[in-house]
Amino acid sequence: MARRAIAPLGVVPLGDSAAYVEFSTTLDLEVNSVVQRLALAILKQKVAWIRDVVPALGGIALHFDLDNEALPAKPFEAALELVNEWLKQSIAAKDAPGREVEVPVCYEPEFALDLGEMAKKAGLSALEVAYLHAAAEYRVLMMGFAPGHAYMGGLDPKLTVPRRASPRAVVPAGSVAIANEQTVVYPYAISGGWNVIGRTPIVLFDAARPRPSLLWPGDRVRFRAITRAQFTELAEKQ
């Protein structure tokens, strides 16, 4: 089978100090995988005038060091050229970033604020929703919306439902939620409109930790169902 050609659609300036090189305007898991490997490769190269590289769902943002003497006269064009050069090097799948992470989740009603309604939309029982959600392996596609907030792909198509009609002003920390083709875990209490189907006692983001975010792009995530008693026990250890 011929290898699929993946190339940038263009480059979008993000102010004067960053460029977003776009590959896709829709969720494409193959593109996302290439973007993540590309971001890792460019970071490892340690380009003097590149301050940071951030992979997104369908593109990659390159942040410039405006004070670096090596900064090109036309940084946006140079960023696109840099990305194209790395694409020619055929970044291997074995170079994909990420670790295997297990996240315990309690799907009991007190934590699953939208499970009943979400199950009705999907034409499933609440038990089936919890089972299918915990049965899949997910991949962190990108970080966004808030620090430590990971967007994950790999959701069973049977669980695909739209966002809530009315977002919540505050979603409890650790809430596990679903919307469209993805699942997320709210890293702390923030607003949100996704369908909450459970909660984890694990702390997803702590700025005081050496690695503040538990999850990172490319991580492979599995959710493990736990009881209310296990939730309490794990929460006390955090």
C-alpha positions in Angstrom: 0.0 0.0 0.0 1.4 3.4 -1.0 2.3 5.7 1.9 -0.1 8.5 2.4 1.4 11.9 1.6 1.0 14.3 4.5 2.0 17.9 3.9 1.3 21.3 5.4 -1.7 23.3 4.1 0.0 26.5 5.1 1.4 28.7 7.9 -0.6 31.0 10.1 1.2 33.7 12.2 0.4 33.7 15.9 1.2 37.2 16.7 4.9 38.1 15.9 6.5 35.4 17.9 5.0 32.1 16.8 3.9 30.3 13.6 1.2 27.6 13.3 1.9 25.2 10.6 -1.4 23.6 9.7 -1.9 20.1 8.3 -5.6 19.5 8.7 -8.7 21.4 9.6 -10.5 18.3 10.8 -9.7 15.6 13.3 -7.4 13.1 11.5 -5.6 10.6 13.8 -2.9 9.8 11.2 -2.1 13.5 10.8 -2.1 14.0 14.6 0.4 11.1 15.0 2.7 12.7 12.4 2.4 16.1 14.1 3.4 14.7 17.5 6.4 12.9 16.1 7.4 16.0 14.1 7.1 18.2 17.2 9.4 15.8 19.2 11.9 15.7 16.4 12.2 19.4 16.1 12.4 19.8 19.9 15.3 17.3 20.0 17.1 19.3 17.3 17.3 22.3 19.6 17.1 25.0 17.0 18.6 28.1 18.5 15.8 30.5 17.5 12.9 28.1 18.4 11.9 28.6 22.0 9.1 25.9 22.1 7.2 23.5 19.9 3.6 22.7 20.6 1.6 20.0 18.8 -2.1 20.5 18.3 -4.9 18.4 16.8 -4.0 19.1 13.2 -0.9 21.3 13.2 2.2 22.4 15.1 3.0 25.7 16.7 6.6 26.9 16.6 7.4 29.7 19.1 10.3 32.0 18.3 13.0 33.5 20.5 12.8 37.0 19.3 16.1 38.0 21.1 18.1 35.2 19.5 20.7 36.4 17.0 20.0 33.4 14.9 16.4 34.3 14.3 15.8 34.4 10.5 14.8 37.6 8.8 11.6 35.8 7.7 10.8 33.5 10.6 7.4 32.4 9.4 8.8 31.2 6.1 11.7 29.6 7.9 9.4 27.8 10.3 7.5 26.2 7.3 10.8 25.3 5.7 12.0 23.7 8.9 8.9 21.5 9.1 9.1 20.5 5.5 12.7 19.5 5.9 11.9 17.2 8.8 9.0 15.7 6.9 11.4 14.6 4.2 13.3 12.6 6.8 10.4 10.1 7.2 9.9 10.2 10.9 9.3 6.6 12.0 6.3 5.5 14.0 8.7 4.0 16.6 9.8 7.5 17.4 6.3 8.4 18.6 6.3 10.2 22.0 4.2 9.0 25.0 3.9 6.6 27.9 1.3 4.2 29.0 -0.9 5.7 31.8 -3.7 4.2 33.8 -6.4 6.5 35.2 -8.8 5.0 37.8 -12.3 6.2 37.4 -15.4 5.8 39.6 -18.6 5.7 37.4 -21.0 5.9 40.4 -24.0 8.3 40.0 -22.6 10.9 42.5 -19.6 11.4 40.2 -21.3 10.7 36.8 -23.4 13.8 36.6 -24.5 13.2 33.0 -24.2 9.5 32.7 -28.0 8.8 32.7 -28.8 11.5 30.1 -25.7 10.6 28.0 -26.7 6.9 28.0 -30.1 7.7 26.7 -28.7 9.7 23.8 -26.4 6.8 22.9 -29.2 4.3 23.3 -27.2 2.4 25.9 -27.5 1.6 29.6 -25.3 3.5 32.1 -23.4 0.2 32.8 -22.7 -0.2 29.1 -21.4 3.3 28.8 -19.0 2.8 31.7 -17.9 -0.6 30.3 -17.2 0.7 26.8 -15.4 3.8 28.1 -13.1 1.7 30.2 -12.5 -1.0 27.6 -10.8 1.3 25.0 -7.2 2.6 24.8 -7.0 6.3 24.2 -4.2 8.5 22.8 -3.6 12.1 24.0 -4.1 14.1 20.8 -3.2 17.5 22.3 -3.2 19.7 25.4 -5.5 22.7 25.4 -8.2 24.8 27.0 -6.4 24.8 30.4 -3.0 23.5 31.7 -3.1 19.7 32.1 -6.3 19.4 30.0 -5.7 16.5 27.6 -7.9 15.8 24.6 -8.0 12.1 23.9 -9.0 10.1 20.8 -10.0 6.4 20.6 -13.5 6.7 21.9 -15.9 3.9 20.9 -18.2 5.2 18.2 -21.2 4.0 20.2 -20.3 6.7 22.8 -20.2 9.6 20.4 -22.6 12.3 21.6 -22.6 16.1 21.3 -21.6 18.5 24.1 -24.2 19.5 26.6 -26.6 22.2 25.5 -25.8 24.3 28.6 -22.2 24.3 29.9 -21.6 24.1 33.6 -20.0 27.1 35.3 -17.9 24.7 37.4 -17.0 21.1 36.6 -15.5 19.2 39.6 -11.8 18.4 39.4 -11.0 15.0 38.0 -14.3 14.7 36.1 -14.1 12.3 33.2 -16.2 13.5 30.3 -17.2 12.7 26.7 -18.1 14.9 23.7 -18.2 14.0 20.0 -15.3 11.7 19.2 -13.1 12.4 22.3 -12.8 12.1 26.0 -11.2 14.4 28.6 -10.4 14.6 32.3 -10.9 18.0 33.9 -7.6 18.7 35.7 -9.2 21.0 38.2 -12.5 22.7 38.8 -13.2 24.8 35.7 -16.2 25.5 33.4 -17.0 23.0 30.7 -19.8 21.6 28.5 -18.8 18.0 28.1 -20.9 15.1 29.4 -19.5 14.0 32.7 -19.6 10.2 33.2 -17.3 9.6 36.1 -14.5 11.0 38.2 -10.9 10.1 39.1 -9.3 10.8 42.4 -5.9 11.3 40.7 -4.5 14.8 40.6 -4.1 15.6 36.9 -2.1 18.8 37.2 0.0 20.2 40.0 2.4 23.1 39.3 4.6 22.1 42.2 5.5 18.7 40.6 8.6 18.3 38.5 6.3 17.2 35.7 3.1 19.3 36.5 0.8 17.5 34.0 0.1 13.8 34.4 -0.8 13.5 30.7 1.1 14.7 27.7 0.6 14.5 23.9 1.2 10.9 22.6 0.4 9.2 25.9 -1.6 6.0 25.7 -4.3 6.1 28.3 -6.6 3.4 29.8 -9.3 4.1 32.3 -9.8 1.5 35.1 -13.2 1.3 36.8 -13.1 1.6 40.6 -15.6 1.5 43.4 -16.7 4.4 45.7 -14.5 2.9 48.5 -11.5 2.7 46.2 -12.1 6.3 45.1 -12.0 7.5 48.7 -8.9 5.4 49.5 -6.9 6.7 46.5 -8.1 10.3 47.1 -6.7 10.2 50.6 -3.3 9.3 49.3 -3.1 12.3 46.9 
